[in-house]
């Protein structure tokens, strides 16, 4: 489904990613792990087209996305939930969902799409006219998920979706990821620092260190002690 080949990214003269190669298979949940500052968020932004590549290639279902802007990657079927959620705080819940539909590939019924999101995230339906900036952190994360998922993407990029959330909301997000995997129509590339969370949801893990992939494999086959070494602060 997604193939990243020899991808390199630099901020000015400072190179951040070095020849990254990874893939996500159709229906998989893949976790990208590593300490803060190793380049995980940079990699997701590069896949989404938010950063210019210094080298390498990004392919999605055999379509070369490397030169495409972010909105065309979204229309190709990639959804993105950034770190920190980045909802539109002065728009209502309903308006945020409408913004998500801007990237939809066809002109279906927006009412049905929005109602489906309210079914998946009942807390958002309590007051759709409420300004998104006044929601709790957990509700804002749910809105960010819904805004990305309303287009029914084939691949969902999630950047630390559990960061700063209380355990009950973390469990809800884990349940959502598991239900998406069970449905089989959405693959997920997830950035996560919690090893327990990753082991619970991911089929495959990649570990990063200093801008490079240093370990990868099926989740059940990886050496957990070695994983902890790479994740230790």
TORKOL-4160 file (C-alpha; in steps of 0.2 Angstrom, whole numbers, padded with zeros to 4 digits, m for minus):
233
<pt num="1" X="0000" Y="0000" Z="0000"/>
<pt num="2" X="0013" Y="0013" Z="0006"/>
<pt num="3" X="0031" Y="0012" Z="0001"/>
<pt num="4" X="0044" Y="0024" Z="0007"/>
<pt num="5" X="0061" Y="0022" Z="m0002"/>
<pt num="6" X="0077" Y="0030" Z="0003"/>
<pt num="7" X="0069" Y="0045" Z="0010"/>
<pt num="8" X="0080" Y="0059" Z="0016"/>
<pt num="9" X="0074" Y="0076" Z="0023"/>
<pt num="10" X="0084" Y="0092" Z="0029"/>
<pt num="11" X="0080" Y="0108" Z="0038"/>
<pt num="12" X="0091" Y="0120" Z="0029"/>
<pt num="13" X="0109" Y="0113" Z="0030"/>
<pt num="14" X="0104" Y="0101" Z="0044"/>
<pt num="15" X="0099" Y="0084" Z="0038"/>
<pt num="16" X="0086" Y="0075" Z="0049"/>
<pt num="17" X="0081" Y="0059" Z="0040"/>
<pt num="18" X="0094" Y="0047" Z="0032"/>
<pt num="19" X="0088" Y="0035" Z="0018"/>
<pt num="20" X="0072" Y="0029" Z="0027"/>
<pt num="21" X="0064" Y="0014" Z="0019"/>
<pt num="22" X="0048" Y="0007" Z="0026"/>
<pt num="23" X="0031" Y="0000" Z="0020"/>
<pt num="24" X="0013" Y="m0002" Z="0026"/>
<pt num="25" X="0003" Y="m0017" Z="0019"/>
<pt num="26" X="m0015" Y="m0016" Z="0016"/>
<pt num="27" X="m0025" Y="m0018" Z="0032"/>
<pt num="28" X="m0010" Y="m0016" Z="0043"/>
<pt num="29" X="m0007" Y="m0006" Z="0059"/>
<pt num="30" X="0011" Y="m0001" Z="0059"/>
<pt num="31" X="0019" Y="0008" Z="0073"/>
<pt num="32" X="0034" Y="0020" Z="0071"/>
<pt num="33" X="0043" Y="0022" Z="0088"/>
<pt num="34" X="0058" Y="0031" Z="0095"/>
<pt num="35" X="0064" Y="0044" Z="0107"/>
<pt num="36" X="0059" Y="0063" Z="0105"/>
<pt num="37" X="0068" Y="0071" Z="0092"/>
<pt num="38" X="0073" Y="0056" Z="0081"/>
<pt num="39" X="0063" Y="0062" Z="0066"/>
<pt num="40" X="0046" Y="0053" Z="0068"/>
<pt num="41" X="0035" Y="0068" Z="0065"/>
<pt num="42" X="0047" Y="0074" Z="0051"/>
<pt num="43" X="0044" Y="0057" Z="0042"/>
<pt num="44" X="0025" Y="0058" Z="0043"/>
<pt num="45" X="0025" Y="0076" Z="0037"/>
<pt num="46" X="0037" Y="0071" Z="0022"/>
<pt num="47" X="0025" Y="0057" Z="0018"/>
<pt num="48" X="0010" Y="0069" Z="0018"/>
<pt num="49" X="0020" Y="0081" Z="0007"/>
<pt num="50" X="0022" Y="0095" Z="0020"/>
<pt num="51" X="0041" Y="0094" Z="0018"/>
<pt num="52" X="0052" Y="0094" Z="0003"/>
<pt num="53" X="0062" Y="0079" Z="0001"/>
<pt num="54" X="0081" Y="0079" Z="m0001"/>
<pt num="55" X="0080" Y="0062" Z="m0009"/>
<pt num="56" X="0069" Y="0047" Z="m0010"/>
<pt num="57" X="0052" Y="0042" Z="m0016"/>
<pt num="58" X="0035" Y="0040" Z="m0008"/>
<pt num="59" X="0022" Y="0028" Z="m0017"/>
<pt num="60" X="0004" Y="0024" Z="m0013"/>
<pt num="61" X="m0004" Y="0009" Z="m0022"/>
<pt num="62" X="0010" Y="0010" Z="m0035"/>
<pt num="63" X="0006" Y="0029" Z="m0038"/>
<pt num="64" X="0022" Y="0040" Z="m0036"/>
<pt num="65" X="0017" Y="0054" Z="m0024"/>
<pt num="66" X="0034" Y="0061" Z="m0022"/>
<pt num="67" X="0030" Y="0077" Z="m0032"/>
<pt num="68" X="0012" Y="0079" Z="m0027"/>
<pt num="69" X="0006" Y="0093" Z="m0014"/>
<pt num="70" X="m0003" Y="0088" Z="0002"/>
<pt num="71" X="m0021" Y="0091" Z="m0005"/>
<pt num="72" X="m0018" Y="0078" Z="m0019"/>
<pt num="73" X="m0011" Y="0066" Z="m0007"/>
<pt num="74" X="m0026" Y="0068" Z="0003"/>
<pt num="75" X="m0037" Y="0065" Z="m0012"/>
<pt num="76" X="m0027" Y="0049" Z="m0016"/>
<pt num="77" X="m0033" Y="0042" Z="0000"/>
<pt num="78" X="m0021" Y="0047" Z="0014"/>
<pt num="79" X="m0028" Y="0055" Z="0030"/>
<pt num="80" X="m0017" Y="0064" Z="0043"/>
<pt num="81" X="m0020" Y="0067" Z="0062"/>
<pt num="82" X="m0005" Y="0079" Z="0067"/>
<pt num="83" X="0003" Y="0080" Z="0084"/>
<pt num="84" X="m0006" Y="0092" Z="0095"/>
<pt num="85" X="m0022" Y="0089" Z="0085"/>
<pt num="86" X="m0022" Y="0106" Z="0076"/>
<pt num="87" X="m0041" Y="0108" Z="0074"/>
<pt num="88" X="m0049" Y="0124" Z="0069"/>
<pt num="89" X="m0052" Y="0131" Z="0087"/>
<pt num="90" X="m0064" Y="0146" Z="0082"/>
<pt num="91" X="m0075" Y="0135" Z="0070"/>
<pt num="92" X="m0088" Y="0124" Z="0077"/>
<pt num="93" X="m0087" Y="0105" Z="0078"/>
<pt num="94" X="m0099" Y="0104" Z="0063"/>
<pt num="95" X="m0088" Y="0116" Z="0053"/>
<pt num="96" X="m0072" Y="0107" Z="0057"/>
<pt num="97" X="m0080" Y="0091" Z="0050"/>
<pt num="98" X="m0085" Y="0100" Z="0035"/>
<pt num="99" X="m0067" Y="0106" Z="0032"/>
<pt num="100" X="m0062" Y="0088" Z="0033"/>
<pt num="101" X="m0074" Y="0084" Z="0018"/>
<pt num="102" X="m0065" Y="0097" Z="0007"/>
<pt num="103" X="m0053" Y="0083" Z="0003"/>
<pt num="104" X="m0066" Y="0070" Z="m0002"/>
<pt num="105" X="m0063" Y="0062" Z="m0018"/>
<pt num="106" X="m0081" Y="0061" Z="m0023"/>
<pt num="107" X="m0097" Y="0071" Z="m0020"/>
<pt num="108" X="m0107" Y="0060" Z="m0008"/>
<pt num="109" X="m0120" Y="0065" Z="0005"/>
<pt num="110" X="m0111" Y="0076" Z="0017"/>
<pt num="111" X="m0125" Y="0073" Z="0030"/>
<pt num="112" X="m0123" Y="0054" Z="0030"/>
<pt num="113" X="m0104" Y="0057" Z="0032"/>
<pt num="114" X="m0106" Y="0068" Z="0046"/>
<pt num="115" X="m0119" Y="0057" Z="0055"/>
<pt num="116" X="m0107" Y="0042" Z="0053"/>
<pt num="117" X="m0094" Y="0052" Z="0063"/>
<pt num="118" X="m0106" Y="0057" Z="0076"/>
<pt num="119" X="m0110" Y="0038" Z="0078"/>
<pt num="120" X="m0091" Y="0034" Z="0080"/>
<pt num="121" X="m0088" Y="0048" Z="0091"/>
<pt num="122" X="m0105" Y="0052" Z="0101"/>
<pt num="123" X="m0096" Y="0065" Z="0112"/>
<pt num="124" X="m0095" Y="0076" Z="0097"/>
<pt num="125" X="m0114" Y="0075" Z="0094"/>
<pt num="126" X="m0118" Y="0083" Z="0111"/>
<pt num="127" X="m0116" Y="0100" Z="0104"/>
<pt num="128" X="m0111" Y="0101" Z="0086"/>
<pt num="129" X="m0112" Y="0120" Z="0086"/>
<pt num="130" X="m0099" Y="0122" Z="0100"/>
<pt num="131" X="m0083" Y="0130" Z="0096"/>
<pt num="132" X="m0069" Y="0117" Z="0094"/>
<pt num="133" X="m0057" Y="0126" Z="0105"/>
<pt num="134" X="m0068" Y="0125" Z="0120"/>
<pt num="135" X="m0068" Y="0106" Z="0120"/>
<pt num="136" X="m0058" Y="0095" Z="0132"/>
<pt num="137" X="m0042" Y="0088" Z="0126"/>
<pt num="138" X="m0049" Y="0071" Z="0123"/>
<pt num="139" X="m0064" Y="0078" Z="0113"/>
<pt num="140" X="m0052" Y="0088" Z="0102"/>
<pt num="141" X="m0042" Y="0072" Z="0098"/>
<pt num="142" X="m0059" Y="0064" Z="0094"/>
<pt num="143" X="m0063" Y="0078" Z="0082"/>
<pt num="144" X="m0046" Y="0077" Z="0074"/>
<pt num="145" X="m0049" Y="0059" Z="0071"/>
<pt num="146" X="m0066" Y="0062" Z="0064"/>
<pt num="147" X="m0060" Y="0076" Z="0053"/>
<pt num="148" X="m0047" Y="0064" Z="0045"/>
<pt num="149" X="m0059" Y="0049" Z="0044"/>
<pt num="150" X="m0074" Y="0058" Z="0037"/>
<pt num="151" X="m0066" Y="0056" Z="0019"/>
<pt num="152" X="m0064" Y="0037" Z="0022"/>
<pt num="153" X="m0045" Y="0037" Z="0019"/>
<pt num="154" X="m0037" Y="0021" Z="0014"/>
<pt num="155" X="m0021" Y="0025" Z="0025"/>
<pt num="156" X="m0022" Y="0035" Z="0041"/>
<pt num="157" X="m0006" Y="0044" Z="0048"/>
<pt num="158" X="m0007" Y="0046" Z="0067"/>
<pt num="159" X="0006" Y="0057" Z="0076"/>
<pt num="160" X="0006" Y="0053" Z="0095"/>
<pt num="161" X="m0014" Y="0052" Z="0096"/>
<pt num="162" X="m0013" Y="0047" Z="0115"/>
<pt num="163" X="m0001" Y="0061" Z="0120"/>
<pt num="164" X="m0007" Y="0070" Z="0136"/>
<pt num="165" X="m0024" Y="0061" Z="0137"/>
<pt num="166" X="m0031" Y="0053" Z="0152"/>
<pt num="167" X="m0031" Y="0033" Z="0152"/>
<pt num="168" X="m0050" Y="0032" Z="0148"/>
<pt num="169" X="m0048" Y="0042" Z="0132"/>
<pt num="170" X="m0032" Y="0032" Z="0128"/>
<pt num="171" X="m0042" Y="0016" Z="0129"/>
<pt num="172" X="m0055" Y="0023" Z="0118"/>
<pt num="173" X="m0042" Y="0027" Z="0105"/>
<pt num="174" X="m0035" Y="0010" Z="0106"/>
<pt num="175" X="m0052" Y="0002" Z="0104"/>
<pt num="176" X="m0055" Y="0014" Z="0089"/>
<pt num="177" X="m0038" Y="0008" Z="0081"/>
<pt num="178" X="m0042" Y="m0010" Z="0084"/>
<pt num="179" X="m0060" Y="m0008" Z="0076"/>
<pt num="180" X="m0052" Y="0000" Z="0061"/>
<pt num="181" X="m0040" Y="m0014" Z="0059"/>
<pt num="182" X="m0054" Y="m0027" Z="0061"/>
<pt num="183" X="m0064" Y="m0018" Z="0048"/>
<pt num="184" X="m0049" Y="m0020" Z="0036"/>
<pt num="185" X="m0053" Y="m0005" Z="0025"/>
<pt num="186" X="m0040" Y="0007" Z="0033"/>
<pt num="187" X="m0022" Y="0005" Z="0036"/>
<pt num="188" X="m0013" Y="0015" Z="0050"/>
<pt num="189" X="0004" Y="0022" Z="0052"/>
<pt num="190" X="0006" Y="0027" Z="0070"/>
<pt num="191" X="0019" Y="0037" Z="0079"/>
<pt num="192" X="0019" Y="0032" Z="0097"/>
<pt num="193" X="0031" Y="0032" Z="0112"/>
<pt num="194" X="0021" Y="0020" Z="0123"/>
<pt num="195" X="0028" Y="0002" Z="0120"/>
<pt num="196" X="0013" Y="m0006" Z="0129"/>
<pt num="197" X="0001" Y="0004" Z="0118"/>
<pt num="198" X="0011" Y="m0001" Z="0102"/>
<pt num="199" X="0012" Y="m0019" Z="0107"/>
<pt num="200" X="m0007" Y="m0019" Z="0109"/>
<pt num="201" X="m0012" Y="m0012" Z="0093"/>
<pt num="202" X="0002" Y="m0014" Z="0080"/>
<pt num="203" X="0006" Y="m0028" Z="0068"/>
<pt num="204" X="0023" Y="m0022" Z="0063"/>
<pt num="205" X="0035" Y="m0009" Z="0072"/>
<pt num="206" X="0049" Y="0002" Z="0065"/>
<pt num="207" X="0061" Y="0010" Z="0078"/>
<pt num="208" X="0070" Y="0026" Z="0074"/>
<pt num="209" X="0087" Y="0033" Z="0081"/>
<pt num="210" X="0095" Y="0049" Z="0075"/>
<pt num="211" X="0085" Y="0049" Z="0059"/>
<pt num="212" X="0087" Y="0031" Z="0053"/>
<pt num="213" X="0077" Y="0015" Z="0055"/>
<pt num="214" X="0088" Y="0004" Z="0067"/>
<pt num="215" X="0075" Y="m0010" Z="0070"/>
<pt num="216" X="0060" Y="m0017" Z="0062"/>
<pt num="217" X="0049" Y="m0032" Z="0062"/>
<pt num="218" X="0033" Y="m0041" Z="0066"/>
<pt num="219" X="0028" Y="m0034" Z="0083"/>
<pt num="220" X="0027" Y="m0051" Z="0091"/>
<pt num="221" X="0044" Y="m0056" Z="0085"/>
<pt num="222" X="0054" Y="m0040" Z="0091"/>
<pt num="223" X="0066" Y="m0041" Z="0106"/>
<pt num="224" X="0056" Y="m0031" Z="0119"/>
<pt num="225" X="0072" Y="m0028" Z="0130"/>
<pt num="226" X="0080" Y="m0020" Z="0114"/>
<pt num="227" X="0065" Y="m0010" Z="0111"/>
<pt num="228" X="0066" Y="m0003" Z="0128"/>
<pt num="229" X="0084" Y="0002" Z="0126"/>
<pt num="230" X="0080" Y="0012" Z="0111"/>
<pt num="231" X="0065" Y="0021" Z="0119"/>
<pt num="232" X="0074" Y="0024" Z="0136"/>
<pt num="233" X="0077" Y="0043" Z="0139"/>
